[in-house]
Amino acid sequence: MEGPSSRLPATTQDGPLWLAGRTDSGRDAESDPARDIKTQFRVCRFIMETGVKLGMRSVPVATACVLYHRFFERVNMRAYEPYLVAMSCVYLAGKVEEQHVRTRDIINVSHRYFNSSSAPLECDKEFWDLRDSVVQCELLILRQLNFHVSFEHPHKYLLHYLLSVKSLVNRHAWSRTPVAETSWALLRDCYHGVMCIRHIPQHIAIATLYLALNSYGVEMPVGEREWWQVLCEDVTKADIEAVISDLLQLYDMEAKCI
């Protein structure tokens, strides 16, 4: 798996960096879009797995992913070490969503992620250099985003839509199909790419539920308007298809990243 080696970072003139020894941390000025998309996918997967190991809730993990995407929306991916930025995003997201995580825990979990067979890090100079880099990178993210680090996520909308749809669907059909679990899984997967900041939260929530219902062939009652129009008045079929198209592209990217 690609990732930083067991050596630890130093602060350079370009900003805090984790190791240049990583295989995908090229320092060339020109950006390769395909490679950048793959890097985004891998790093967001790292954020999610790290968040799970740290016991973070789904919304703080989602905030960390959005912070990461927003940051690299403003800077060249070749200018900063993506995994260091990701660690700082996890740290900052914990503050934003009031689920504070210690930098020591983030560093240890991240180190274990890339060096599963190695011993835990000692609290030596290298450890403190890495901790300083995480904190410095957090400040860099805040400056780049002009301190706009609070975001609206689709989670609350999806919860509302699921409760509404459940009341409309045949009780036995609902209990036989994991529509809710699939919807949440699809929503989580949306954060692997920039689609989570490209589409508005309500449309993402509707699209993930729409895809889950269609995947299991769950039929909705027929009325004057489509069920998704009743739940979200401003969404169109084109909006739903755009979200689903982006999500399917992410799944295609996942196959290429394995």
N, C-alpha and C positions, 0 to 999 in steps of 0.2 A: 504493500500500500504506500502511496506517495505521502510524504510528510517530512517534517523536520527530523534531522538526525538527533542523536543524543547530546550533541553539542548545544550550547545555549547562546542566546542572542547578545548582541552588543548594540549600542546606539550609534548610528552613523550620521553623517551630514545630511542624508536624505530623510532621516527619521528613524524611529525605532524599527528594527528588522529582526525577524527570526532568521534562521540560517540561510545563507545563500547556497548552502550545500544541497538543498532540496532540488529534486529533478525538474520541477515545474516552476521554479522561481527565477526565470530568466530576467535579466536586467536591461534587455534591449528596449529602446525607446518605442519601437513600433509594436502595436498590439495585434495579436492574431485573434479575431473574434471567436472562431471555433474553439481555440484553446482556452480563451477566457471563459466561455460558457461552461466548458467542462470543469475548469477550476472553480467557478461559482458553485456548480453542482456538488463537487467533492467537499468544498469548504462548508457549505450549508449542511451537508450530511454530517460533517464533523461537529458543527454547532449543535445539531439536534441530538446526536449521540452523547456529546459532552453534557448537554442540558439534562438528559435523562439520567446520566450517572451522577449528576450533581443534585438530583431530586427536584429540578425546576418544573414549574407548571407549564402548560402548553402556551399560555399567552406570553410569559417572559421569554420563552424560547423563540416564539414568533417575532417578538420585538427585536431580539438579537439578530435574527435573519434580516429583518427590514433595515436595521441599522447598517448591517453589512452591505446590503444592496444599495442603500442610499449613499453610503460613503463612496463606493466604487462607481456610482453614477456621476460623481463629481471629480474623481481623480483617475489617473491612469493606473490600471492594475499592475503594471510593471514597476510602478514607483514604490510600492509598499508590499511587505510580506503578507499575503492573504491570511495565513493562519494566525499570525500575531494580531491582525485586525480582528479576526473572529474571536480570539480570546478576550480582547478588550470589549467587543460587542456583548459578549456574554456577561462580563463584569458590569458594564454600563446598563444592560437590560435588567439585571437584578436590582439595580438602584431605581430605575425608572418604574418598574412594576412592583416595587416594594417587596422583593424577595431576595434580599442581599446574599451574595455569595462571596466567600473569602477568596482573595487572589491566590492564596496558597493552595486552596482546593482546586481552583481552575487550572493552575499550573501543574499540579500533580496528576489530575485527570487527563490533561492534554498530553503530558509526558508519557503517561501510561498508554494513551491511545496510539502513539507512534512508536513506542518502545515497550511492547507488552511483556517482554522477557527480562527487562532491566530492573534494577533495584530502584526504589523511590529516590527522589532527588534529596540531596543533603542541603541543609540551609547554609550554603557557602556563598562565596562571591558570585558564582555563576547563577545561583538561584536568585539572589537579590538583584543582579543585573537584569534578569528576565522579568522579575516583578516590576522593576523601574520601567522597563520597556512597555509592559502592559499598561501601566498607569499613564505614561507619556502618550501612548497611542490612544488611550481613552480621551485625553485632552485634545488630541488632534482630531478625533472623530467629532467631538463637540464643536470645535471651531469650524470644521468643514460643513456641518449640518446647521450652523448658526444656533446651536442649542435647541433645535426643534427635534426633540427625541421622543415625543409622546405620539403614538399612532393609534388609529382606530382599526381594529381587526375584525374579520368576518365571524369570529367565534360566537359572539353574542347573537348575531343574526341567524347563524346556522342553528343554534339552540332553539331560538324562537320558531324558525321554519320547521324544524323537526317535530316540535310539539304540535304545531298546527297541522302538519301533514298526518301525523299519527292519529289525530282525532278524525280525519277524513277517510283513512284507509281501513279496509277490513281488518279486524283485530287479529284474525288467524293468519292472514297474509303477512301482516307486520311482524308477528312473532316468529314466523318461519324464515324470514329474510333479514340479514344483518345490515339493513339500510343505514341505520344510525352509525354503526361502527365503520362502515365503508365511507360514509360521508365525512366523518372526522379524519379518516386516513387520507382521503383525497385532499381535504383541506390542508392537512399537514404537508402533503407532498407539494402543494402549490408554492411553499416557501423555499423550495430548492432553486427557484429561478426568479427572474425579475418580474414575472407575471403577478407576484404578490403586491408589487407597487404599481403595476401597469393598469390593473383593473380595480374598480371600487369594491369595498368590502361586501356590500349587499349582493353584487353580481357574482362574486366568487362563491358566496354562500349558496345562492340559488343554483348556480351551475354545478357545484359538487353534489348537491342534493338531487338535482335533475339527472346527473350521470349515474348516481347510485340507484335511483328508482328504475331507470331504464335498464341498467345492468342486470337487475333481478326481475325485470318484467312486472313490476308492481303497477297496477292500473289505478289511476286517479279518477274520481268522479268527473263526469263531463258537465260543464256549465256554459254560461254565456261567454265567460272568459277562461283562459288557461289558468291552472292552479298557480303557476309562477307569477302571473300578472296580478292575481289577487294578493299574493304575499308581498310583491315588490312592484309597484305600479310603473316605475320608470325603466324596468328591464325589458329588453326585447329578445326575440329569438336569436338575433345576430349577436347580441351581447353574450348570451349563454354559449353559443357556438364558438365565439372567440376565446372564451375562458377554457372551454373543453379542448379546443385546438392547441392552445398553449400548454395545457396540462399533458396532452398526449405527446407533444414534442419533448417535454421533460422526461417522460417515460422512455422515449426513444433515446434521449441523452443518457439515461441511466444504463441502458443496455451497452452503450458505447464506453461508459466509464468503468464497467466491470473488468 
